[in-house]
Amino acid sequence: MLYSKKIVSNFFMKTININQLQAQISRVMKDVEKGEEYQVMRYSRPVAIIRPKEKGTKVDRCLECQGKLDQLLGLATNNLKLKDKS
């Protein structure tokens, strides 16, 4: 087995070193799509965690809200420009 399972934050997570990850990135991504999580190690130190993207995360909602605010601000700016020209 090229990776191990460790208890991280009260759940099991596979660990993999960077060289193994580079050699097996396709398989790792397939595992992640199925819900697996990996802790990536470099020189026996954890440097990253690879996990499936959750739909509807705070980041997604923030980006959606930011887009809506940008649209509203654009509309408001355009309205102000139109009023200034009048």
Phi and psi in degrees as GROMACS dihedral restraints (atoms count N, CA, C in turn):
[ dihedral_restraints ]
;  ai    aj    ak    al  type     phi  dphi    fc
    3     4     5     6     1   -89.8    20    10
    4     5     6     7     1    -8.5    20    10
    6     7     8     9     1  -133.2    20    10
    7     8     9    10     1   166.3    20    10
    9    10    11    12     1  -126.1    20    10
   10    11    12    13     1   166.6    20    10
   12    13    14    15     1  -110.6    20    10
   13    14    15    16     1   133.6    20    10
   15    16    17    18     1  -127.4    20    10
   16    17    18    19     1   156.1    20    10
   18    19    20    21     1   -86.3    20    10
   19    20    21    22     1   117.3    20    10
   21    22    23    24     1  -127.5    20    10
   22    23    24    25     1   124.3    20    10
   24    25    26    27     1    52.2    20    10
   25    26    27    28     1    44.2    20    10
   27    28    29    30     1    68.7    20    10
   28    29    30    31     1    21.9    20    10
   30    31    32    33     1  -148.4    20    10
   31    32    33    34     1   163.2    20    10
   33    34    35    36     1   -81.7    20    10
   34    35    36    37     1   135.5    20    10
   36    37    38    39     1  -138.8    20    10
   37    38    39    40     1   136.5    20    10
   39    40    41    42     1   -75.0    20    10
   40    41    42    43     1   145.1    20    10
   42    43    44    45     1  -113.4    20    10
   43    44    45    46     1   145.5    20    10
   45    46    47    48     1  -148.3    20    10
   46    47    48    49     1   140.2    20    10
   48    49    50    51     1   -86.6    20    10
   49    50    51    52     1   166.1    20    10
   51    52    53    54     1   -60.5    20    10
   52    53    54    55     1   -41.4    20    10
   54    55    56    57     1   -62.0    20    10
   55    56    57    58     1   -42.6    20    10
   57    58    59    60     1   -64.4    20    10
   58    59    60    61     1   -40.8    20    10
   60    61    62    63     1   -61.4    20    10
   61    62    63    64     1   -44.4    20    10
   63    64    65    66     1   -60.9    20    10
   64    65    66    67     1   -39.3    20    10
   66    67    68    69     1   -75.9    20    10
   67    68    69    70     1   -23.9    20    10
   69    70    71    72     1  -126.0    20    10
   70    71    72    73     1    26.9    20    10
   72    73    74    75     1   -57.2    20    10
   73    74    75    76     1   -38.1    20    10
   75    76    77    78     1   -64.0    20    10
   76    77    78    79     1   -46.3    20    10
   78    79    80    81     1   -65.2    20    10
   79    80    81    82     1   -41.1    20    10
   81    82    83    84     1   -61.5    20    10
   82    83    84    85     1   -43.6    20    10
   84    85    86    87     1   -64.4    20    10
   85    86    87    88     1   -36.6    20    10
   87    88    89    90     1   -63.5    20    10
   88    89    90    91     1   -41.8    20    10
   90    91    92    93     1   -62.5    20    10
   91    92    93    94     1   -42.4    20    10
   93    94    95    96     1   -63.5    20    10
   94    95    96    97     1   -40.4    20    10
   96    97    98    99     1   -60.5    20    10
   97    98    99   100     1   -28.2    20    10
   99   100   101   102     1   -87.3    20    10
  100   101   102   103     1    -1.0    20    10
  102   103   104   105     1   110.6    20    10
  103   104   105   106     1    -3.8    20    10
  105   106   107   108     1   -69.5    20    10
  106   107   108   109     1   153.3    20    10
  108   109   110   111     1  -124.1    20    10
  109   110   111   112     1   142.4    20    10
  111   112   113   114     1  -124.8    20    10
  112   113   114   115     1   139.2    20    10
  114   115   116   117     1  -101.7    20    10
  115   116   117   118     1   122.7    20    10
  117   118   119   120     1   -92.4    20    10
  118   119   120   121     1   128.9    20    10
  120   121   122   123     1  -110.4    20    10
  121   122   123   124     1   144.1    20    10
  123   124   125   126     1  -134.9    20    10
  124   125   126   127     1   120.5    20    10
  126   127   128   129     1    52.4    20    10
  127   128   129   130     1    44.9    20    10
  129   130   131   132     1    65.6    20    10
  130   131   132   133     1    15.6    20    10
  132   133   134   135     1  -116.1    20    10
  133   134   135   136     1   135.4    20    10
  135   136   137   138     1   -69.0    20    10
  136   137   138   139     1   131.2    20    10
  138   139   140   141     1  -121.3    20    10
  139   140   141   142     1   -17.8    20    10
  141   142   143   144     1  -161.7    20    10
  142   143   144   145     1   162.2    20    10
  144   145   146   147     1  -127.3    20    10
  145   146   147   148     1   131.4    20    10
  147   148   149   150     1  -109.1    20    10
  148   149   150   151     1   123.1    20    10
  150   151   152   153     1  -143.4    20    10
  151   152   153   154     1   160.5    20    10
  153   154   155   156     1   -62.4    20    10
  154   155   156   157     1   145.1    20    10
  156   157   158   159     1   -74.6    20    10
  157   158   159   160     1   130.2    20    10
  159   160   161   162     1   -89.1    20    10
  160   161   162   163     1   136.3    20    10
  162   163   164   165     1   -77.1    20    10
  163   164   165   166     1   142.1    20    10
  165   166   167   168     1    76.5    20    10
  166   167   168   169     1    25.2    20    10
  168   169   170   171     1   -70.4    20    10
  169   170   171   172     1   168.0    20    10
  171   172   173   174     1   -58.4    20    10
  172   173   174   175     1   -38.6    20    10
  174   175   176   177     1   -62.5    20    10
  175   176   177   178     1   -43.9    20    10
  177   178   179   180     1   -60.5    20    10
  178   179   180   181     1   -45.1    20    10
  180   181   182   183     1   -65.5    20    10
  181   182   183   184     1   -38.8    20    10
  183   184   185   186     1   -63.6    20    10
  184   185   186   187     1   -43.2    20    10
  186   187   188   189     1   -65.0    20    10
  187   188   189   190     1   -38.7    20    10
  189   190   191   192     1   -63.9    20    10
  190   191   192   193     1   -45.3    20    10
  192   193   194   195     1   -64.7    20    10
  193   194   195   196     1   -40.3    20    10
  195   196   197   198     1   -61.5    20    10
  196   197   198   199     1   -41.1    20    10
  198   199   200   201     1   -62.1    20    10
  199   200   201   202     1   -42.4    20    10
  201   202   203   204     1   -65.6    20    10
  202   203   204   205     1   -41.3    20    10
  204   205   206   207     1   -64.0    20    10
  205   206   207   208     1   -40.5    20    10
  207   208   209   210     1   -59.5    20    10
  208   209   210   211     1   -41.3    20    10
  210   211   212   213     1   -64.6    20    10
  211   212   213   214     1   -45.1    20    10
  213   214   215   216     1   -63.5    20    10
  214   215   216   217     1   -43.6    20    10
  216   217   218   219     1   -64.7    20    10
  217   218   219   220     1   -37.4    20    10
  219   220   221   222     1   -63.4    20    10
  220   221   222   223     1   -42.7    20    10
  222   223   224   225     1   -64.6    20    10
  223   224   225   226     1   -43.2    20    10
  225   226   227   228     1   -63.8    20    10
  226   227   228   229     1   -43.0    20    10
  228   229   230   231     1   -63.3    20    10
  229   230   231   232     1   -42.5    20    10
  231   232   233   234     1   -63.4    20    10
  232   233   234   235     1   -40.8    20    10
  234   235   236   237     1   -63.5    20    10
  235   236   237   238     1   -40.3    20    10
  237   238   239   240     1   -65.4    20    10
  238   239   240   241     1   -39.1    20    10
  240   241   242   243     1   -64.5    20    10
  241   242   243   244     1   -40.1    20    10
  243   244   245   246     1   -65.7    20    10
  244   245   246   247     1   -39.5    20    10
  246   247   248   249     1   -66.9    20    10
  247   248   249   250     1   -37.6    20    10
  249   250   251   252     1   -64.7    20    10
  250   251   252   253     1   -34.3    20    10
  252   253   254   255     1   -73.5    20    10
  253   254   255   256     1   -22.5    20    10
